[in-house]
Amino acid sequence: MRDVAIIGVGLSKFGERWDSGIKELMAEAGLMALEDANISSNEIEMIFGGTMASGRFMGQEHVAALMSDQLGLNNIPAVRIENACASGGSALRLGYIAVSSGIHDIVVVGGVEKMTDVTASEATTALGGAGDQEWELFQGITFPGLYAMMAKRHMYEYGTTEEMLASVAVKNHANAVKNKYAQFHKNLTIEEVMKSKVVSDPLKLLDCSPISDGAAAVVLAPLERARKYNDTPIKILASSQARDTLRLAERDTLTGIKATSIAAEKAYRQAKITPKDVSIAEVHDCFTIAEIMAMEDLGFYKKGKAGKAIMDGETALGSKLSVNTSGGLKGCGHPVGATGVKQAVEVVWQLRGEAGDRQVNGANIGLTHNVGGSGATSVVHVYKRAD
Amino acid sequence: MRDVAIIGVGLSKFGERWDSGIKELMAEAGLMALEDANISSNEIEMIFGGTMASGRFMGQEHVAALMSDQLGLNNIPAVRIENACASGGSALRLGYIAVSSGIHDIVVVGGVEKMTDVTASEATTALGGAGDQEWELFQGITFPGLYAMMAKRHMYEYGTTEEMLASVAVKNHANAVKNKYAQFHKNLTIEEVMKSKVVSDPLKLLDCSPISDGAAAVVLAPLERARKYNDTPIKILASSQARDTLRLAERDTLTGIKATSIAAEKAYRQAKITPKDVSIAEVHDCFTIAEIMAMEDLGFYKKGKAGKAIMDGETALGSKLSVNTSGGLKGCGHPVGATGVKQAVEVVWQLRGEAGDRQVNGANIGLTHNVGGSGATSVVHVYKRAD
């Protein structure tokens, strides 16, 4: 297996993109990534495109082929990867495997979702397809409901408070204010989050990531060839993915996501690091409780300790471990298929020292954590600037 | 790169499966494949699941995770692969890469589609997502329309007749009669096809593959370990995929599918064979014209010559080159995400000598050909019984 590096990254503005359809979003991010990699399109050998529910959102399947068309890349294989909200992370992992194994040299991994062309109710139903349709959605439970149950249990077992949940949103919005690609540029207070409308008790509107449009792309190459394209290649130290049951009811625990613990353990082993070595992490905060669980499942905090730590500012921008510097799903937005790839883009910018106002000084090792559904899929990647 | 073998295959009955949902179909095919491979589920390392439009057909995304749940395979990575009607073929290719590269030893490749829970009109719209939604479907053209244009042009340039088209359906239904898994067990005559209702001139109802439910699965292993599980491993000699533009209007030609020519050329080179060496082929006959074009694009016949050859019976069951012995998409049914995997299952049965009434004696080298959309994606695999 060869070492793999990210040699180019691109991102569209996230948000309610009434000006753009799925094609324009893909072109915005994809062409930026190709330009960033100083690469001509005829060097690209394959496209892995992550999208969750383009069929429900826009009637469009065969999305990787469309992505490839938009970037002018004909005749090369393109595949769409779908794993609910972990579609982008899973696409990145398959792209990594393709390059690492030597099957391909240069591949593009893209992620995209155009979610605002349907009503909020239609979007919620489409997103429900990330769980078990028959056993969960048909019984009346939506995704806020699934995560609310996890939050309730976490509060019951560990004394996690609604204020701790709210502090995740406050931190991530503060980071998003410094990110021009973010959907929201508005600081929040704990009081504002606490007073926002209840969606599914204890989760309020401002505990939930938004409905978003957006796209992201990265270009991968074998590390030994990376400097031909780019002076600051970012090496992928580890790529791992694990699963738990799709149905929440069948899990061993509601207070954590076992797929994340398993994927993280494998990733740390592959990267030969411990959680203490990570200086920046983009974690999957689809709901505020999800970030608290992620911090525990990834081994950054003991079970039940992350909520208070986040409220105490231990993971704020510029800390020893800065979490969701992009603004996370909550502040930057969550176009579901794009999210896993966007996380990699943010880590690359941080490790290159190109994150502008939100640059974490001395960022050395980065981690991304992308969850599908209520935790049936979890994908973890670890990155470091190549020596 | 290691040699890869298929060590187990499974198939559900194809058809209007009112008795079964997507989960039951996946279990039917998946458990049969595991049993056929004499393998215990804890040896499986990853699942690649092909599905085209489960979101539109049933509101269910995250399908590979569901597949994995149904087979009792927790904690291992699962990804859904979507490439329209080539989802199954693309999933097989990624499974092949995973094993060939040494990343994984044993993987399951599944394909499934449950299409009959929506109206025919909803299904046609969902399938339209295989093309360019904005430039094709929104303008009023459905998939029969796209293939009808190809048929018209093929007739104009090469003198292909409606009777030649009809003879594809007649041949494939004759094969399906001998396949207990097939959707249709009814012989057709050319007259019956010719008299069936026009769907999109010159294509009539009986020129079109049906709306189907079904699932298929194969188990892959490194060839060197294959005999541990199975006495008759089938070696994958080649796996290749190519693309053309998603939009029919932008193609170089309407009388063939360039993605198929490119994928086939690469596959023959990898397998070190010529088209003459192939004794059985499962080709993508979503419409009768598609089989005629496939026979030409795959190099079995010169351009414009396949229609007459098929009508003359040159590719009937038991010929030197027997095509669509399963009944093809037309006779066996076309649950879109399952089709590419089902083609591999049929070839494995033929090469093992287990195809029962439809066994082709001396079947030596098999080929499968799976197309996405109107030809934006084409996937070709070549197989041989391991020595």
Interface residues (C-beta under 8 A of the other chain):
Chain A: M1 G21 K23 M52 A53 S54 G55 R56 M58 G59 Q60 E61 H62 V63 A64 A65 L66 S68 D69 N74 N75 I76 P77 A78 V79 R80 I81 E82 N83 A84 S90 R93 L94 I97 A98 S100 S101 G102 I103 T125 A126 G128 G129 A130 G131 D132 Q133 E134 L137 Q241 A242 R243 D244 T245 L246 R247 K258 A259 I262 G372 G373 A376 T377
Chain B: M1 G21 K23 M52 A53 S54 G55 R56 M58 G59 Q60 E61 H62 V63 A64 A65 L66 S68 D69 N74 N75 I76 P77 A78 V79 R80 I81 E82 N83 A84 S90 R93 L94 I97 A98 S100 S101 G102 I103 T125 A126 G128 G129 A130 G131 D132 Q133 E134 L137 Q241 A242 R243 D244 T245 L246 R247 K258 A259 I262 G372 G373 A376 T377
